[in-house]
Amino acid sequence: MPPAPRTVSAVSDLRILPLGGLGEVGMNCLALEQDGDVLLVDAGVSFDARGFGLDVVHPDFSVLEPYEGRIKGLVLTHGHEDHIGAVPYLLERFDLPVYGPPYAIELLKSRRREHEILHDLDAEEIVPGSRKRLGSFDLEAIRVAHSIADSLAFAFRTRAGTVVHTGDFRFDGTVAPTEQLDVARFRALGKEGVALLMSDSTNVQVEGDVVGEGEVAERLESVIAKLTGGVVLGMFASNTVRLRRLGRIAKATGRRIVPLGRSIVNHLQVARKLGYLPWPEELLWPADRIGELKRSEWLAVATGTQAEEFSALQRLARDDHHQVRLQGGDTVLLSSRVIPGHELPVTEMIGGLLRQGIEVITASDDPLLHASGHANAPDQRRMIQETLPRAFLPLHGTRLHLEKHARIARAEGVSSVAVAEDGDWLRFDGTRLRLDGREEIGRTWRAHGREVAEQLLEDRRLLAAEGLVVAILHVPVAGPSAAELVLVSRGVFGSAAMEHEAAVRAKEEMRLALATASREGRRKLDPETREGVQRAVRRAIQRVAGYRPTVHLEVIASG
């Protein structure tokens, strides 16, 4: 059990505002404020699963506008998309320096073709053990183990005491010492006195033993060594820890590594540039020349473990990949977990592979095929025991994750624990952490890099739910009595016969509406007559379709 809370003298309060990542998984972004200075931790994106043609969603950074000129910088814990994906959009609004580990900074630089703002990136690399003064904040970088290279935690020296932000982490003794979490430094901070611990909650619902990255590497080598056909390894492209070990696996099994997917290629390039892949470059083989190898000679590494529509794995499952065709005797190994919400598309993707006679082995079949990069419940208890915080704030996760992590902290004897979600202001006085008001935090949706208005999303939702009928009313010189109506529909009628019936009924209703208008002395297509025609057409379509879709009336007048 942690010791009794230490007494502290009166200090300036620290205020904390989560912009993303609390109450949800992904889109991580946190603001710290003291003495008028603001420091941001991470700027990530999430993904919209509604199928509205959107690429990413990120926090609406306009909430930070009152602090313009006082934001001392953005610090990055690591290079995953849910932590760095929104950096270009943040920099479009605010001219900020960016501080982060080498791998995260290099990933940002690799996107200069996509984001012009990154050509002027003011970035400084920080490594474990480094200290940096940013306004009234003093930060120290600490090495943690995660599923991407150069992952960091931060200790912030603030007016309210030392605040530790773990970033994404786990305790993993199966990897090299230089890749392990720096237990000694966290322990030393605990002895010095940690006022507030803010810790990753993503994997809090997992109890008991978990697999380590070293065990995954050994298992992959063992499984691949027994296979005689082509092998496709599906994994998260950003898992540089696993990519590093693939060279040894390929060499031991007599295979060449064939990257499939732009994301895999990009991460391989960045990792090689920074020296994280010690294996020889000749182990790599281009996908467009895979036919020159025997099937027993290649190990393809593919993106798309969540069944993303245009990913390499999804194309292989549809048998329409332009470079690689699988066949009976080949094996797909899914070295990944299924993110909640993706279960159905992943199952369908696996079905597509099985129909082609491909053997598929997942982490559900063999748990040693994948290791999470996030701390499970025992790891989270250990982090609290090492740092001995006076106060605790769970980060990164749904309300369910946050509440469970908070219960763990209370059980470990932490005296002040708060649970917050995006938009909740928190105030910390050195001893007590409490909720302190609320900010309305909006979201920004992006498609092809550009903002998508909420009204456009609502229009797309209605189109997806109801379909669309465009009624084109041609009014000749002779007047409305001679008007003709044409219907063009999408997503409304189940057959050409139904659409024809709707068109016949709509024309009848249109003529009745125009005749009524004429009897009332309205011989031109004034707004009232036009509205009457639209209502009549909508009624006719509803009778045939069985519901009322979106109907748009377009009038074309001649002469």
TORFI-635311 format. One record per atom (N, C-alpha, C, O): residue in one letter; x, y, z. Coordinates in steps of 0.05 Angstrom, whole numbers, plus 5000, padded with zeros to 4 digits. Atoms other than C-alpha are relative to their C-alpha. Layout:
AXYZ...
This chain:
M501749765000M500050005000M501850255000M503850255013P498549764999P502550704986P500050135027P498150085043P500049874974P504551125046P497950215001P496650284980A502049784998A499951665073A500950234983A503350284980P499349775017P499552285029P501950195013P501650255037R498149814989R505352755039R498650285003R496850354987T501149734997T503753455064T501550184981T503950154975V498949825020V504854005014V499350295008V497250335020S500649714995S505254765021S498250104978S497849974958A501849885020A500655224984A501450054974A503750154974V498749975026V502155214910V497950104980V495550094986S501849925021S499255484846S498649754988S499949544986D501550235011D493855034817D500849944971D501550124956L499750095028L494854624754L497349934990L495749805003R502550075012R488954574707R500549824976R502549854962I499750215020I487953994659I497449994983I495249994994L502350025018L483353964598L500549784979L502149824961P499850205022P482553324557P498450084976P496050144978L501449945025L480853484485L499149764985L497349774968G500750255013G480552764463G501349775015G503349805029G498950244989G481752054486G499049925027G499649705037L501250074975L477852064551L497049974996L495650164988G502850065007G471051734545G499849874973G497649814964E499950135027E473251424479E502849884997E504649945012V497450115006V478951034449V501050144975V499750144954G498849855023G483551444403G499750305003G498550395023M500249715002M484152184385M501150135025M499950325036N498949904974N488652314446N501150284998N502750344980C498949724998C490053034464C499350115027C497050105036L500349904973L491053354532L501350275002L503650314992A498849744995A492254074553A500550045029A498849985046L499349934973L495854284616L500350305001L501550424983E499949714998E495255004641E500850085028E499649995048Q499249884975Q498855384696Q501450274995Q502750304975D498849735002D501056104707D499650134973D501350284963G500549895026G497856274641G501349864977G500749924954D498750165021D502155774602D498449754995D497149645013V501450255007V499155194564V502049824986V503649914969L498450205013L502654554543L498249784991L496549685006L501750215011L499454034498L501649744999L503949734993V498950275001V500753284502V498549844979V496149784983D501150165022D499452904437D497750154985D496450334996A502249895017A494653084380A499449784980A500549774958G500650245015G491552454352G497450014985G495750204989V502450025015V486052244305V498649745008V499749575021S501550244998S480551724307S498849954972S499350104954F501250075026F476651394251F497049975002F496049875022D502950015000D469351444232D499149754985D499749724962A500750265012A466250764219A497350004986A496249794979R502749995011R459651014190R499949974970R497849934958G500050045029G461950954118G499150254985G497850224964F500949765013F460751684100F502250134983F502150374977G497849905017G467151764059G501950175016G503450345004L498349844983L470952064118L502749855004L502849615005D497450124995D478351954130D500649985030D501149775041V499449994972V479452174202V498250205014V496950375002V501349814983V476352554260V502050085021V503449925032H498249904979H480152994309H498650215017H496550315009P501249794984P478653494365P499850264984P501450324967D500249735011D476154174345D501950185017D501350255040F498049854985F482254584365F499350295005F500850435017S500849724995S478455244365S499650055030S499750295038V500249964971V477455134440V502550115012V502550235033L497549904990L484755324447L500650294992L502550415000E499549735011E484056004412E500450215022E502050395019P499549804978P483456394478P502949995011P503750185024Y497350034990Y490456134494Y502250064979Y504550014984E498149955021E493756344429E502250195010E501750395023G497749854990G500756604442G501049915027G503249985035R499250104973R500956254509R500549704999R501349585020I499550295002I501555534483I503049964994I504050044974K497050025001K508855354495K501049774983K503349764976G499150225017G508954734452G498249765001G496449755018L501350265000L506354044435L502149795005L504149784990V498250224995V509853444464V498749744993V496349704999L501050255010L508952754434L501149765015L503549755020T499050244985T509252094472T501149794981T503049654987H499150205020H510051664409H498650054974H497050234971G500849955028G508451594335G497549874990G497149864966H502550115009H501751234333H498050214991H498050445000E501849805011E496251564293E498150135020E497450365017D501849884980D491751654353D501550195019D500350295039H498549814984H497352084382H501350224983H501950444993I498749805017I500452454322I498450074975I499150264961G501449975025G495252414266G498850284995G498550364972A501249735003A492253104280A502050225002A501250465002V498049794997V498853474287V499950204976V499950444981P500249805022P498353784216P497650195003P497850424997Y502449844997Y491354034231Y500250205023Y499250425022L499549814978L493454334297L501850224991L501450454998L498149805009L499254684264L498850194979L499850424975E501449815018E494554984212E498750225015E498350445004R501349804984R491255364269R502050155018R501650395023F498149884981F497155504315F502949954992F503649734984D497150025006D504555634303D501449915025D502050075043L499050124975L507555164354L502649844994L502949734973P497850205002P514154804366P499049735008P497249715025V500850284993V513454044369V502549865011V504749885000Y497950154987Y517653614415Y499149715002Y496949655011G500850284999G517752864409G502349814994G504549914987P497950195005P521752224402P500749994970P499150064953P499250005028P525752124337P498149874981P497749974959Y501750145018Y521051614307Y497550154994Y496750174970A502549845005A514852044316A500650244983A499050314965I499249775016I518452654288I500549934971I499650074952E499450095028E520952264227E497449924986E497249974962L502650075013L513852004214L498650264990L497550264969L501249755008L511352724213L501450114975L500150214957K498549905023K516852924165K499449854974K499549964952S500650175023S515052344119S497450074987S496849974965R502749935011R508152654108R499950284988R497850394984R499949735011R510453304078R498650024973R497650244966R501449995026R507553114010R497050035005R495650154989E502949994995E500653034042E499250275014E497050365010H500649764985H501053654087H502150214996H504450195006E498149795006E504454284063E501050135025E503350225026I499249874975I504554564134I502449875012I503950005027L497850144988L509654034153L502750074988L504850004999H497549915011H514854344107H501350215019H503750245018D499049804982D515554884160D499949905029D499850055048L500250124974L515354394218L502450095018L504750055011D498049924980D519054674279D500049785021D498549785040A500050244983A520854014312A502749965013A504850025002E497550074985E525953814365E499749725011E497649665024E500150284989E527553094383E500750005029E502450155038I499450054972I527352884455I500449705005I498949544993V499450284995V530152234481V499949945030V499950135046P500250064971P529651864548P502350135016P504650125008G498149874982G533152244604G500450294994G501550435010S499749725006S532852914569S498150175016S495950085023R501749814985R530053524605R499650254982R501350324967K500749775017K526654124573K498350195016K496450115029R501649794987R524054784600R498250124978R499250234959L501949885019L517655014564L498250185016L496350095029G501549814983G514955644596G500449935029G502649905038S499950064971S513255494668S500249705005S500349615028F499950294998F513554744654F502949904996F504350004979D497450145004D519754314663D499349704995D498049585012L500750285006L519253634629L502449824999L504649914991E497950205002E523353004633E498849764984E496649684990A500950235016A522752434582A501049745012A503349735021I499450264987I522551714607I499349784980I497249794968R500550225019R523151084565R497949815010R497949735034V502050214994V517150614564V499949804977V500849864955A500350205020A515749974527A497250024988A495250055002H502649995014H510250004474H500549864973H502749764968S499850145025S508949714405S501150174977S500750094954I498849845020I512550264368I502650115012I502850155036A497449914990A519750514373A499850285013A498050445007D499649734988D521751104417D497550095016D496850335014S502349914984S515651114463S500950125026S502850025039L499149844976L516051604521L497750045019L495350045012A501749884979A512751784586A501350275007A503650325000F499049744992F513652484615F499650055030F497549985041A500349904973A514952754685A500050314997A502150424989F500149715002F512653484687F500350115028F498850055047R499749854974R515253914744R498350254998R498850434981T501949785001T509554394758T499950145027T501150055046R500449864974R507554894812R498649815020R498949855044A501550174983A503054344839A501649745007A500549565020G498450244995G508653824842G500649854975G500049954953T499250165023T511253284796T497549844990T496249705005V502250135013V506053034747V501149804980V502649884962V499050215019V507452374710V497849934981V495549864989H501850095022H504052224643H501349764988H503549784976T498750245008T505451504626T500149964969T501749794960G500350085028G503651534552G498849724998G497749625018D500850285002D501950844525D502449835008D504749884999F497850154989F506150334562F499249725007F496849655008R500450254988R506949634587R502749915012R504850015004F497650134990F511949234628F500549754984F498849574984D499550245016D515248724582D502949925003D504750054992G497350094995G521348344605G501149814979G503349714981T499150195021T521747924541T501550154977T502550024959V498649855021V524748494499V502850085010V503450055034A497349914992A531848774499A499850225021A497950365022P500149804979P533649214559P499650284989P498350445003T500349735011T534049824514T497150064990T496450284983E502849975008E526649704495E498149995023E495750035020Q501750044977Q524049594565Q499450275014Q500950465011L500749774984L520450094609L502150045022L503149855033D497949934980D525350454655D498950005028D498150205039V501250044973V522850174721V501550175020V500250295038A498449864980A528550484760A499350295001A499250415023R500549715000R526851184738R497250065012R496950255027F502649964988F519451114755F500149965030F498850115045R499750054972R521350824822R501350245015R500550315037A498649774989A526051404835A498150245002A498250395022L501949784999L520651904818L498049965023L497350155037G501850054978G516051554867G501250075027G499850175045K498649934975K521251634922K500350305004K500150415026E499849714999E522152364904E497350135007E497250345020G502749904994G514652474907G498550074974G499050274962V501749955023V509552424850V497450115010V495949985025A502549874991A503852904861A497549884986A495549824998L502250105016L499452654804L501049814979L503049864965L499550205021L499652034760L497750004980L495449964988M502050035021M495952034693M500849774983M503049774972S499150265010S495951334664S498149884980S495749904983D501450145022D493750944602D498149785010D499049615026S502050194990S487350544613S499149804979S497349644984T501050155023T486550204545T499549705005T497649594996N500150294997N487849494568N499349925029N499949705038V500550044971V485249544640V498249765006V498349655028Q501850224995Q480048994631Q501349734998Q500049525002V498650255002V485348464620V501549945026V503250105034E498650094976E487648094682E501849764993E501549634972G498450245004G492847544689G502350044982G502950274973D497649995016D498947384648D499450084971D497350014961V500349925028V499847694579V502549934985V504649874997V497850085017V504347534521V501950234996V501150464994G498049805006G510847904510G500949994971G500549804958E499149985028E513848134444E502149794994E502249684972G498050215005G519747654452G498749734995G499749584979E501550265004E514847074458E498749994973E498649784960V501349995027V511147304395V502149944979V501549794960A497950055020A517647314356A500849704998A501049594976E499350294999E519446604378E497749834988E498249644973R502250155011R512446354361R499750034970R499349834956L500249965029L512246674292L502149844985L501649724965E497950155013E518946364275E499449715000E499849574980S500750284998S516645684299S497849924980S498049724967V502250065018V510145714259V500850024971V500249844955I499349955028I513045994195I502049784990I501949704967A498050205008A518745484195A498749744991A499949594976K501450255007K513544924187K498350034975K497249834965L501749955023L509845244129L501549974974L503850054972T498750045025T511445064057T499050174977T500350204956G501149825020G507045544018G500750295005G502450355022G499649724995G506846294014G498850075027G496849965036V500949914973V505946654081V499550304999V501150454990V500649724997V502447314093V499650055030V498049925043L500249924972L503447634162L498550265001L499550474993G501549754996G497948134178G500650125027G500449985047M499349874975M500048634230M499650304997M499350414975F500049715000F499749374250F502750094989F504850024999A497549915013A504849724206A501850155019A504350145015S498449844982S507150164263S501549835021S503149945036N498750174980N509549564305N502949954993N503649734983T497250025007T516849694295T501549795017T503549685008V498750214983V518649234353V499849734986V501749574986R500450255014R515648654313R501550004973R502649804965L498749985026L518348904246L503049945003L504249814986R497150034995R525448904276R500649705001R502849614991R499550284997R524848164291R499449834975R500249604973L500750145025L522147974223L502449934984L502549724970G497650065015G529048004193G501249735009G501949574992R498950254990R531547444238R498249774992R499249554985I501850215007I525247044225I500249934970I500349694963A499850055029A525847124149A502649854994A502649664978K497550135006K533146934150K500049715010K501149534997A500050274989A531946334195A498349814984A498749564984T501950175015T526246074151T500650004970T499049884955G499350005028G529646214084G498050164982G497650084959R501949845016R524646744061R500850294997R502550395012R499649725005R524647444033R497550155011R495350045010I502249844989I520347994065I498950174977I500350324964V501449865021V515248274016V497950195012V495950105022P501949814987P511748914041P497650054982P497950104958L502549955014L504448994020L498550225014L497650185037G501549774988G501149664033G501850245004G504150215013R498549754998R503450384033R501050055029R503350145033S499249944972S503550424109S502449835009S504249925022I497850174993I508149824116I502650114987I504750125000V497749895015V512850114063V501150255014V503550285018N499249754987N512950794099N501449945026N503550065032H498850064974H514450494167H502749864996H504649915012L497450135005L519950054138L502150214992L504450195001Q498149795008Q523150664106Q500950175024Q503350225027V499349844976V522851074170V501849845019V503849955029A498550164981A525350504213A502849954990A504749955006R497450045011R531150364166R501750255001R504150255007K498549754999K533051094162K501150065028K503350175030L499249954973L533451134238L501749785012L502549795035G498350224991G537350484243G498649805019G500049665034Y501550184982Y531850084278Y499749724988Y498949535002L500250265013L532149504228L502849904994L504049994974P497250075004P538949164235P500449794978P502749744971W499750215020W537548634182W500750114973W500050344967P499149905026P540548694112P497750074981P495649944981E502149915018E536549064060E499349804979E497049804968E500550205021E537148484011E497849805009E496949644992L502250174992L532048114054L497350104990L495449954988L502449895011L526848584025L499749934971L501749924956W500650075028W523448383960W497650164991W495550155005P502349845009P518848833918P497649824993P497949604982A502450155005A511648603913A499549954970A498449744963D500550035028D511448703838D501849794987D501549724963R498350225011R516848163830R499749755016R501449575015I500350244983I514047653878I499849744984I500449534994G500250235017G512747183820G502649874993G502749644984E497350125006E520247083812E500949825023E502949675020L499250174978L520446733879L498249755002L495849764993K501750224993K517946043898K498250085023K499050255039R501849934979R512046063945R501249955028R500450095047S498750064974S516345764000S502250205006S503450185027E497849824996E521146343992E499150285007E500850465010W500849734993W516846944010W498250015025W496649845030L501549934976L513947244073L498950284996L500450485000A501249735004A509147814057A499050115026A497949975043V501049854976V507648334110V497950194991V498550374974A502349855011A500848644100A498550165021A498450085045T501849844983T496549194130T497149914996T496549764977G502950065003G489049144140G498949805019G496949675012T501050204981T488148714201T497250075011T495849905022Q502749924992Q481749114216Q498150004977Q495950114978A501650035024A479048964146A499350274988A497150314977E500449755014E479849674121E499549954970E500949784958E501150075026E476449704053E502249974978E502149784963F498050005022F482549854009F502749905009F504749944996S497550104990S487849514051S501049754985S499449634970A498950235015A492448964025A498649745008A498049584991L501350254992L489248414067L497249984989L496349774981Q502750005011Q482248614045Q500149944970Q498349794960R499850055029R484448603972R500849704995R499849584977L499350295002L487647913982L497549835005L497149634991A502550154993A481047674013A498050014977A496549824973R501849975023R477247933952R501349884974R500049874953D498550115022D482547623906D500350204977D500150134954D499649805021D483648283870D502450175006D502650404997H497549854996H490548493894H501550004974H501849794961H498849975027H494248753833H502849884998H503949874977Q497350115000Q500948443854Q500249725010Q502049565001V499750264987V499747823896V497349854998V495249965005R502450185000R494847243886R500649765018R502649635014L499750244983L494046723940L498849764988L497149774970Q501150255010Q492546003928Q500149795023Q501349835044G500050214980G491345353966G502849925008G504549904991G497350064990G497245174010G501450245012G503350225027D498949764988D498645904028D498750045028D496549935033T501049964973T497546144100T500150305006T502050445000V500149724990V495346814129V500149995030V498449865043L499849984970L497646954201L499250285008L500450474999L500949744991L493847514235L501250055028L500249975048S498549934976S498747784287S498950265011S500350475010S501349764992S493848284315S497649945017S496749705019R502550034987R487748394358R497950134983R498550294965V502249875014V480848594332V499150235017V498250195040I501049764985I479149304353I497049995002I495649934982P502950014997P472149334382P498550164979P499250394973G501549875021G467049494328G500749894973G499349944953H499150105026H470949144273H499649694998H500649574978E500350295000E468948434290E498749894974E499749694963L501450115023L464048334233L501650034974L501949834960P498449985025P468348614175P502549825001P503349714980V497750174998V474348224201V499249714995V500649564981T501050275005T470247584203T499449954971T500049744960E500650035029E467847704132E502649994983E502749844964M497450015014M475047834109M501249735002M502249624983I498950264996I477347184139I498449794984I499649614972G501650185016G471546834105G500850014970G500949804957G499149975027G473847104038G502649854995G503049734973L497550155003L480746804049L499549705001L500749554986L500650294997L477946134072L498749884974L499349664967R501350095024R473646084009R502049944978R501549784960Q497950055020Q480046103968Q501849775007Q503749704993G498350234991G482945514006G502450085015G504349925018I497749904984I487745944047I499649935029I497449965040E500150044971E489345734118E500450265014E502250425007V499849764985V488146294167V500449935030V498849785041I499550054972I491146294237I500050275014I501650455007T500249754986T489146854285T501049985028T501749765037A499250004972A491147054355A498049865018A498749785040S501950164985S484746734378S500649714999S500249565018D499250285003D487246074351D502649955015D502949735027D497450034988D494246184378D500750265014D501850445001P499549744986P494946724432P502850104999P503350345004L497349915001L502446744424L500750154974L503050244970L499549865025L501647064355L499950315003L500750454985H500249714997H500347754384H500350085029H499549945047A499749884973A502248184444A499050294999A499650444981S501049734999S498648814464S502350195009S504050115024G498049804991G502849444473G499050165024G500450345033H501249854978H498349684530H500149845026H499849605026A499950124974A498749544604A497449875007A495349995003N502450124989N493949044632N499650095029N501150255039A500649914972A490849114702A502449965019A503050145035P497750034982P496948814739P502250204994P503450315013D498049805006D501649274701D499250285010D500950435020Q500949744991Q497349874719Q500250025030Q500850235041R499650004971R497349674792R503050055007R503750205025R497149984995R504949614788R500950294996R502550395011M499349725005M505550314758M499350185023M500850355031I500949844977I501650604816I501849945024I502650125039Q498350094978Q505850204866Q502950124997Q504250185017E497349895004E512450454834E500050315005E501950415016T500049715000T510451194830T498850125025T499350355032L501249914975L506351254895L498750284998L499550465014P501149735004P502151844871P498050085022P496749915035R502049894982R498052294916R497250014987R495249995000A502549985015A492752364861A500349854974A502549794965F500050175024F490751974800F497850084981F495650144988L501949955021L487352104733L500449794978L502549784966P499850205022P485951524685P499750134973P498050304969L500049895027L487351674612L499349784980L499549554986H500250185024H485751364544H498149775003H498949555012G501950224999G479350954542G497250105003G496650335007T502849944997T471850924545T499550055030T501250015047R500749954972R468151104609R500449745017R501349755040L499750264987L468250354627L503049965008L503649885030H497150034995H475950344621H500850195023H502250115041L499249804981L476750984661L499149935028L500649965048E501150064974E472150774718E501549765013E502049765037K498650234989K475550094726K502850075009K503849985030H497349924992H482450414727H499950175025H501750155042A500449844976A479950914779A499749825024A500749885046R500450184978R477650334823R502749875008R503249835032I497350114993I484650024818I501650205016I502950125036A498549804986A487750674840A499150045029A500750065048R501149974972R483050744900R500849755017R501549785040A499350254986A484450014919A503050005008A503749885028E497149984994E491950184918E500650225020E502950275027G499749804979G490750734969G500450294990G501150465007V499749725010V491151354924V497750175012V495350095009S502049864984S487451884964S498150174983S495850224991S501749825016S484852334908S499949894971S502049904957V500350125027V482152014844V497650134986V495550164998A502249885016A477952354790A499749854974A501749764962V500650115027V474652084727V498950234983V496950354991A500949785018A473852584670A499749904972A500949694964E500250065028E471852574598E500750254984E501150474996D499349785017D473353024538D498350255008D495850235010G501449754994G471553744556G499850075029G499050295037D500149954971D471953664632D502550145009D504750035006W497749884987W476454164665W500649875027W498749805042L499250104974L480353894724L501950205013L503550334999R498249834985R483954284778R501549845021R500449685035F498350154982F489854014818F501650195017F503150365006D498649814982D492554384879D502549885013D503650005031G497650134988G498253904895G499249765017G500849585022T501050224984T493953434937T497449894989T497149654987R502750085008R486853424912R499550064970R500150284961L500849985028L484553304840L497050014999L495749835010R502949975001R477553544825R499050114974R500550254960L501249895023L472853694768L499450305005L498650385027D500249714996D472454444756D498850144975D500150314962G501449885023G467454624700G500349834975G501549624975R500150155025R466354404630R500350184975R499250414975E499749875025E468354624560E498749844978E498949594978E501250155023E464454444497E502249944980E503150124966I497950095019I469454044456I498749894976I497449684977G501150105025G467353964384G501849814987G504049754997R498450185016R469953494332R500250114971R498450254962T499749935028T472653604262T500449754984T502149584989W499850235018W471553094207W501550094976W501350314966R498349945023R476353054149R499549794978R499349554983A500050185023A475852764079A501950124980A501750354972H497949905018H481852824033H501550245011H502350424996G498549794987G485053284083G498350255007G499250425022R501649764996R479353794082R497849955021R496849735025E502250014980E474253954136E497449934986E496850034964V502750075010V467353654126V498050125020V498050065043A502049874983A461554074153A498149805012A497549604999E501950184987E456753754202E497549974984E496349754983Q502450025016Q450953914156Q500449804977Q498549664970L499550205021L454253514101L499949725011L498949544997L500250274988L454852924148L497149925005L496349695001E502950054996E447452994165E498749924973E497049744972D501150075026D445852994091D500749724992D499149574981R499250275007R449952364081R498649795016R498049585007R501550194983R446552034140R497249964989R496349734988L502750025011L439752184110L500049844974L498249684969L499950145025L441851934042L500549705005L499349534991A499550284994A444551294072A497549865012A497049635007A502350114987A438251194113A497549994982A495949804985E502549975015E432951414063E500249984970E498249934956G499849985029G435751463993G499250274991G498550455007L500649745012L434452043946L498449974974L499049804957V501449985025V429452203892V500250294990V499450475005V500049735013V430652793845V497750004980V497749854961A502349975019A424153003811A500650254982A500750474992I499449795019I425753413749I497550084985I496349934970L502549905012L419853843727L500750194978L501850414982H499549835023H420454123657H497550154993H495550044986V502349835006V415854713646V500550154973V502350324972P499549875026P415354923572P498750284999P497550375018V501149735004V413355603544V497050005003V495950205013A503050014999A406055373541A499050035029A496650085033G500849964973G405955393617G499949745016G500349525004P499950234983P405354913677P498149774991P498649544996S501950215008S399354543647S501249804981S500349574979A498750185019A404054243595A502649885012A504349784997A497550094988A409554063645A500449704999A498449554999E499350285000E413153393643E501849945025E503350125034L498550074976L416153023703L501749754995L500849564983V498150225001V422252563705V501149955028V501950135041L498950074974L424552183767L502749874996L503149704979V497350134999V431852003781V500449925029V500450105047S499950094972S432751583844S502649845005S503849724987R497750174991R438451263884R499349895028R498750055046G500450124973G437450773941G497150015010G496750015034V502849984991V429750803942V498449764991V497149635007F501750215011F426550293896F501649744996F503949754987G498650265002G428249553895G500149894972G501549694968S500150115027S426749453821S499250224981S498250434989A500849815021A425649813755A497050024999A495950244992A502949995000A418349623759A498950195021A497050345016M500849824978M417549983826M500550294992M498850464997E499349735007E421050593799E498150104978E497350334979H501849935021H416550593737H497250075012H496050275005E502649954987E410250543781E500050265015E498150425014A499849754986A412751113824A499950244981A498750444987A500049785019A413951543763A497250054989A496450294986V502749975010V406951413736V498250145020V496850335014R501649884979R403651583802R500950295006R499250475010A499049734995A408152193812A499050204979A498250424985K501049835021K406052473744K497150065004K496250295000E502849964995E398752373761E499650215022E498050395019E500349814978E399552733827E501050284993E499850485001M499049745009M403653283794M497950154985M497550394989R502049865016R398153423744R497650095016R496550305011L502149924982L392853433798L500750255016L499150435019A499149764985A396953933838A500050254983A499350464991L499949775018L397954383777L497250084993L496650324989A502849935006A390554333760A498750155023A497250345018T501149864976T388654543831T501150295000T499650475006A498849735000A393455133826A498750174978A498250414982S501349855022S390355333759S497250095007S496550325002R502749924992R383255323787R500050225021R498250385022E499849794980E385655773843E501250254989E501750455003G499149765013G388256273792G503050034999G504050244992R497049995001R395756103799R500949864975R501249624974R499250125026R397956003727R503049984997R503949844979K497150035001K405356093739K500949825023K499449775042L499050194979L409755623780L501250175023L503650185027D499249844978D409956073841D500949825023D500549575021P499050184978P413155823907P497849825012P498449595019E502150164988E406355593934E499349764982E498949544991T500650225019T404955183871T502349804999T501849564999R497750185000R411954903871R500049825024R500549585022E500150164975E411154683943E497849794998E498249565008G502250195003G404554353926G500849774982G500049544988V499050215018V407753963869V501949825014V501749575012Q498050174986Q413453723913Q498649825021Q499349595023R501550174981R408553483967R498549784986R498549554996A501550205015A404353123915A501949784990A501249544992V498050205010V410552773885V500949835023V501249595020R499050154977R412952583954R497949805009R498649575017R502150194992R406152263971R499949764981R499649534990A500250215020A406151863906A502449805005A502049565004I497750174996I413251603920I499749845026I500549615027Q500350134974Q411551433992Q498149764997Q498549555009R501850225003R405651003969R501349754987R500749524994V498650225014V410250583924V502349895017V502649655020A497650094985A416550563968A499349905027A500849745039G500750084973G412850474033G501150175022G500550135046Y499049814980Y416451044068Y500650264985Y500350274960R499649745013R418151774054R503050064998R504250145018P497249935004P425151864025P500450304996P498550454995T499449725007T428652524012T499350054971T500349904953V500849935027V425552843951V500850294994V500150475009H499249735009H428653433915H498850064973H499149914954L501349925025L424653803862L501750214986L502550424997E498449825017E428654133806E498250094977E497249924962V501749895021V424754593759V501750124978V503550284982I498649905024I427254723688I497950134982I496150004972A501949855016A423455263651A501150074973A503550144971S499149935027S423855373576S499050284993S496950375002G500949745010G423456043541G500350225020G499750455015
